[in-house]
């Protein structure tokens, strides 16, 4: 067996096992593995960590130099993906600071809503199947959030507001089509329970925000490891220069656009952008969905 084929098998086996640990990944990967949400317990993280360590050990058996050019690219991207995920599990435990359960739900609903392959009634059924366990999913996720960061908690509050707007949008759209109306009516209690669970989680986050809360600080050593995993250079100065170049390019681009639009300041430019976009949340969702279809 060639090393390229061995690598492909290792990657397939990893993601097959990950789908058993986190079934919601299926919707992100456009793989039909059935709906469902993962267990948000600490034990689930331990299972993922164990799988990553096992997979990294398997990669040691591959002779990198014997891989094809395509195989080398796959190896490096997969290897860095595993190291990055392990970094966030162990070195900088973002799962202890950030209400990631909400982000998972936002991703799932966003992917389903924006997928042009499915009519609205099918989208409603798919979303209903995922959010059926939302109350217990959110409740279990609280066990992870032991070092909440104020910025991340605020992001969670904003995501709940967004999710409630999306659910309201789905309900309104469902009333415009007989099939969708029927699909929604069958799942109306699921949607109601989900909204109640979001309200309850919102209250918990707001209460959490009012208590002792941690500020985000990765630290020099952890950040050094992160930039090496990201292959951004060997030290912080390389990252500093990289960011500085980006800022300079962005500045030049802003000046160019100001001149092209006969505007005198960045505030004028921001205002012109606001005028070109809808403020109604339902219209924003509709335009977002249309952009995928186009």
N, C-alpha and C positions, 0 to 999 in steps of 0.2 A: 504494500500500500504506500502510495506517495505521501510526502509530508503535506502537500496541498489538500489531499483528500482527508488525511487525519485531522487537519485543522478544521475543515468544513464539518466533520463529524463532531468535533469538540464544541464548536459554536452552536450547532443544531441541538446537541444534547444539553448545553447550558440553557438555552432559551426555552427548550421543552420543559426542563426542570423549573425554570423561573416562572413559567406560566402556571405551574401547579402551586407555586408559592404566592404569586401575585397574578391571579387570573385576569384582572382588569388590563394587564399589559396587552392582551389579545386585541382589544379595540384600538390601541395605539399602533400595533403592528399590522392591523387589518387582517387578522387571523381569526377565523370563526372557531373559538374554543368554548362557546357558551358564555352566558353572562354570569356575573358574580363579582363580589368584592373580596379582597384579601382580608385575612385576620390582622388587625392592627396592633396585636400584642407584641411585646418585646421578643417573644419566642420566634415570631416570624422573621424579625431582623437577624436573630441567631442562625436561622435556617439559611437565609440569604448569605450571611457572612461565611458559613460553612461551605456553601456551594461555590462562592467566589474563590475561597482558598483552595478547594479541591481542583477547580478549573485552572487556576494559576499553576498548580503543580503539574497538571497534564500538559500545559504549554511548554514546560521545561524539557519535555521529551522530543520537541520538534526542533530540528536543525534549521535555524532561520535562514542560513546561507543556501540551503537546498530548496527553498521555496521559490516559486515563480515570482515575477514582479507583482502580479495581482495578489498572490498569496502573501507576500511581504506586507502589502498595504492592508490586507485584511487582518493579518497578525498584529500589526502595530495599533490599528484602530481598536481592535477587540481587547488587546492587552491594556491599552490606556483606559479604555472604558471600564474594565474590571478594577484597575488600580484606583481610578477616580471614584467609583462607587464605594470601594473599600475605605478610601480616605474619608468620605462623608459618613460612613458607618462608624469608624474608629477614631480617626485623628481629629476631625471636626464634626461632632455629632449633631448635624443640623436637625435631625429628627427629634432631638430633645428641645429645640428652640423654636421650631416652625410648625404650624398646624397643617402638615402636608396632606392630611386626609381631604381637606377642602380643595386643594389644588388637583388632587386625583379626580374628584367629582367634576370639577370645572373642565378638566381635559376630556373626560369621558363624554359629558353632555355636549361639549363644543365639537368634538369629532363627529358625533352622531348627527347633530343638528346641521353641520356644514357638509355632510356627505350627500352628494347629488344622486347617489345610487338608490336611495330609499325614499319612498313617498312618506308624507307626514305621519300617516297612521302607523307605518312600520317603525318610524323613529320614536313615536310615543311608546310603542310596545317595548322597544329596546331600552329606552331610558327608564321605563317603569320597572323592568326586570333588574336593572342595575341599582336603582334607588330603593328597591323593596327592603333592603337590609340597611338603609342609611342610618336609622336611629341607633342600632347597635354598633354600626361601623364608627360613627362619630363618638359614641360613648366610650368604646374601647380605645380610640385614638388619644383620649385624655391621659392614658397611662404613660404615653411617650413624652408628653410635654412637661418635662421636669425643670428646664432652664429657659423659660419663655423670654424671648427678646421683644421689646416693645414695638420695634418696626415690623417684625414678623407677625405679631398679634394684630397690629393695625391692618396688615395685608389680609389676614384671615377675616377680619370684620368686613373689609371691602369685598372679599370674595363671596361672603354670605349674601351681601346686598346684591351682588351680580347674579348669584344663583337664584335668588328669589325673583329677580326681574326676568330671568330666563324661563323659570317655571310659569310665571304669569303670562309670558309671551306664548308659551306652548299652549296654555289653557285657552287663550284668546284665539289663536290660530286654529285650534282644534274645532272651535265652534263654527268655522266657515266651511267645513267639509263633512258630509255625512259619515264617511268611513272613519275620519279622524275623531269625530264626535263620539262615535261608538267605541273606538279604541280608548279614548280618554275616560269615558264614563265607567268602563270596566276597571280602570286603574285609578279612579278618582280618590279612593281612600289611601292608596299608596302615595299619591302626590300630596294629599293633605297631611299624612303622617310625616312625610319628608319635610314639608314646610314647618311643621311643629318642631321637628328635630333640629332644623336650622335655627329657629327662634331660640330654642333651648341652648343650643351651642353658642349662639351669639351672646346670650346672657352670661354664659360661663366665661367667654372670652373677655367681655366687658368687665366682669368681676375680677378676672385674672389680671387685667391691665391695671386695676386700681390697687393691686397688692404689690409686694416686693417683686421686682422684675429685673432681669439681667440685660446688660448691653452686649452687643455683638463685638467680639474681639478675637480674631483668629490667632494672633501672636506671630512673631517673626518666624519661628522654626516651622510651624504648620504651613505658613504662607510660602516659605521656601520650597517645601515639599509639593505644594499645590502647583506652583508655577513650573516645576520640573516635570510633574505628571502631564501638565498641559503643553509641555515643550515650548514654553515661552522664552526660554533662555536659562542661563545658569544662575543668575542672581537678580536681586531686586532692581539694580540699575538698568538691566536690560528691559525689564518690565516698565520702569519709569520712562525710558527713552521711547519704548513702543507706544505707550499711552500718550506721551508728549507729541509724537508724530501724528497720532490720530486726532488729537485736539487741534493741532495746527491745520490739518487738512479740513476738519470740520469748520473751523473758523473761516478759512478761505472759501469754503462752499457756501456758508451763510452770507458772507459779504457779496459773493457772486449773485446769489438769489435776491438779495436786497436790491442790488443794482438793476437786475433784470426786471424786477417788479416795481421799480421806482419807489421803494420804501426807504425810510430814513433810519429805522431802528429795528432791533430784534422783536421788541414788543409789537410793533406794527405788523411784522411778519407773522408772529404767533396769532394775532387777531385775525389776519387774513385767512389763516388755516382754520381757525374756529368758525369763521363765516362760511367756509366751504363744506363743513361737516354738520350732520344733524345733531341736535341735543337730546331728542327723544330716544330713550334706551331701546324701545321696540324698533325704531327705524335704524338704529345702529346695528342691532342684531340682524335685521333684514338685509342691510347692505353688506354685512360681513358674510352672510350666507350666499348672497348673489355673487360676491367676489370669487368664491370657490367654484360656483357653477360656471362662471365666465371663463 
